[in-house]
């Protein structure tokens, strides 16, 4: 088995699917990941004009949790967001739901994601539109993550919020206080809004309860969580939003695990390394190696497969998709030009940006640029000339 996610899916997914009932979209994603950049997805050939060499370029699967083909898509997303960011300080906020709600999440992933995004949006809008804190239209991006570094279920939302907002008169307004928002008030308001939304959804039966969580126990759980401190963090202020946007981009595409984290299998077990959160600020600390059976690994990994149509990143306020005119007014107040129309990032520019020489584009003998030749049709093996 090759030490990649593709190799794990090729070797173990069929047996896993035979033992578990899985939605159709999981089967589709697994099919494409197991064939990513192989002859089965087709591609094209490039050949040296002098006939020295010939190379195959196979198509990518374009699945959001595939770690080997989302680099270009990630950079394109980041480029679009950076073009829209306001020039100024930004804050990084993290809203985490208690692990006691993980069972509800597993049974209602789309609905729970909608309620979580709604609670975050309402919380920040209510506080930032309040004259005691900002009193202006804010600008923030919210991104959903569902995993911890060990692939455990850990739903939380990262928020990139501008340090200020646009007043009704078109002026840029700074926060009233030295700190962005009071952390305790932020936590209490978020907790109250999400619990209220959960109670409403359960009462109107838009949220499914797990079989082992009857109505009385569910109500008692929500009451108990209303007395518990939730994890809501406000990180130190950043001089600009570029760094946080880059942080978000790493997790939005490519899935929760990179191929470089995978280690060779031992006794049939899947192994990968990760650095726990408690050690992230200590570069000398050794990463932890997680060892799982193939079935346990696939169960963890597939728990983070986004459902079709789920929007993992959402913009609110001035960063909303319909706030283009207001965003340009805010940029003008900060001395920025209107949001430019970015040109799509090409593969060549992407490789050059990371100083990756596309050696496969040139002949190793004469240095001539390889020329495109007809497409490779879908098939079980490389074209005959490349065997």
Secondary structure as UniProt FT lines:
FT   HELIX           5..19
FT   HELIX           24..34
FT   TURN            35..37
FT   HELIX           39..41
FT   STRAND          43..47
FT   TURN            49..50
FT   STRAND          54..58
FT   TURN            64..65
FT   TURN            67..68
FT   HELIX           71..84
FT   STRAND          90..96
FT   HELIX           99..101
FT   HELIX           102..107
FT   HELIX           109..128
FT   TURN            131..134
FT   STRAND          139..147
FT   TURN            149..150
FT   STRAND          153..162
FT   STRAND          165..166
FT   TURN            168..169
FT   STRAND          172..173
FT   HELIX           183..203
FT   TURN            204..205
FT   TURN            211..212
FT   HELIX           215..225
FT   TURN            226..227
FT   STRAND          232..234
FT   HELIX           242..252
FT   HELIX           259..261
FT   STRAND          262..266
FT   TURN            267..268
FT   STRAND          269..274
FT   HELIX           277..279
FT   TURN            280..281
FT   TURN            283..284
FT   STRAND          288..292
FT   HELIX           294..302
FT   TURN            303..304
FT   TURN            308..309
FT   STRAND          313..317
FT   TURN            318..319
FT   TURN            321..322
FT   HELIX           324..333
FT   TURN            334..335
FT   HELIX           347..353
FT   TURN            354..355
FT   HELIX           359..361
FT   TURN            364..366
FT   STRAND          371..376
FT   HELIX           384..386
//
